[in-house]
């Protein structure tokens, strides 16, 4: 989603478009690292020093409601945000917490079989695989 599409979507849904909100959206939506709210705040505050944590949290909540990101919560870790809302597997390192996405047609086909067999229409999904990443094995 480009900046113009983002601005249009926000306005169409009755939300204010501010430079801080756009910066937060661009930061999280372009990330491949499943950032935390704190990481987003740190990066955006370099360009917008007056930004608050509250603005970051409210914008992340808005992006969740607009179904542009998924929230990934862990029992013993902070919440992370995933801009990839398609069916995929989160590969999560149990030591360092790094998350990467695995996408394939096989995953999508199997997911469609599962929801067909269960006769459900899910409102979300999360598929996780826990590993020790290559960096942590060394």
C-alpha positions in Angstrom: 0.0 0.0 0.0 1.5 3.3 -1.0 1.2 6.6 0.9 -1.7 8.0 -1.2 -3.7 4.8 -0.7 -3.0 4.8 3.0 -4.1 8.5 3.3 -7.2 7.7 1.3 -8.1 4.7 3.4 -7.7 6.7 6.7 -9.9 9.5 5.4 -12.5 7.2 4.0 -12.8 5.6 7.5 -13.1 8.9 9.2 -9.6 9.2 10.7 -7.3 12.2 10.9 -4.3 12.2 8.7 -1.3 13.7 10.6 2.4 13.5 9.7 3.0 11.5 12.9 0.2 9.0 12.0 1.5 8.6 8.5 5.1 8.1 9.8 3.9 5.3 12.2 1.9 3.6 9.5 4.8 3.7 7.0 7.2 2.4 9.6 5.1 -0.6 10.7 3.6 -1.4 7.2 7.1 -1.5 5.6 8.7 -3.6 8.3 9.8 -7.2 7.8 10.9 -7.5 11.4 7.6 -7.7 13.3 8.5 -4.6 15.4 7.4 -3.8 18.9 5.6 -0.5 19.7 8.8 0.6 21.4 10.9 0.0 18.3 8.4 1.9 16.1 8.4 4.8 18.6 12.2 5.0 18.6 12.4 5.1 14.8 9.5 7.6 14.3 10.6 9.9 17.2 13.8 10.6 15.4 11.8 12.3 12.7 9.0 13.5 15.0 10.6 14.3 18.4 7.3 15.4 19.9 5.5 12.2 19.2 4.1 10.2 22.2 3.8 6.6 23.0 0.1 7.1 23.2 0.0 8.2 19.5 2.0 5.1 18.5 -0.4 2.7 20.4 -3.5 4.4 19.1 -2.2 4.2 15.5 -1.3 0.5 15.9 -4.8 -0.1 17.3 -6.3 1.7 14.3 -4.2 -0.4 11.9 -5.5 -3.5 13.6 -9.1 -2.4 13.3 -8.5 -1.6 9.6 -7.0 -5.2 9.3 -3.7 -3.8 8.0 -1.6 -5.5 10.7 -1.9 -8.4 13.0 -0.9 -8.2 16.7 1.4 -11.1 17.8 1.3 -11.5 21.6 3.4 -13.9 23.6 3.1 -15.0 27.2 6.6 -13.9 28.2 7.5 -11.4 25.5 6.3 -8.0 24.4 3.7 -7.6 21.7 4.9 -7.5 18.1 3.2 -6.2 15.0 3.0 -8.1 11.6 2.0 -6.2 8.5 1.7 -9.4 6.6 -2.0 -10.3 7.0 -2.1 -13.1 4.4 -2.0 -16.7 5.5 1.6 -17.6 6.4 3.6 -19.2 9.2 5.6 -17.1 11.7 9.0 -18.8 12.3 9.9 -17.7 15.8 13.3 -18.2 17.5 12.8 -19.3 21.1 16.1 -17.7 22.1 16.4 -14.3 20.5 12.7 -13.7 19.5 13.4 -13.1 15.9 10.3 -13.7 13.7 10.4 -14.4 10.0 7.5 -15.2 7.7 7.1 -18.4 5.6 4.7 -18.1 2.8 3.8 -20.8 0.3 0.9 -22.0 -1.8 0.9 -25.2 0.2 0.2 -23.3 3.4 -2.7 -21.4 1.8 -4.1 -24.6 0.3 -3.9 -26.5 3.6 -5.4 -23.5 5.5 -8.3 -23.5 3.0 -8.8 -27.3 3.6 -8.8 -26.8 7.3 -11.5 -24.1 7.3 -13.5 -26.0 4.8 -13.5 -29.2 6.9 -14.3 -27.2 10.1 -17.1 -25.3 8.2 -15.9 -22.0 9.7 -15.3 -18.5 8.5 -12.3 -17.4 10.6 -11.9 -13.7 11.6 -8.2 -14.2 11.8 -5.4 -16.8 11.9 -2.0 -17.3 13.3 0.3 -20.1 12.5 3.5 -20.3 14.5 6.6 -22.6 14.3 9.1 -22.3 17.1 12.8 -22.9 16.3 16.3 -22.0 17.4 17.5 -19.8 14.5 20.9 -20.2 12.8 22.4 -17.3 14.6 21.5 -18.7 18.0 22.7 -22.2 17.2 26.3 -20.9 16.8 
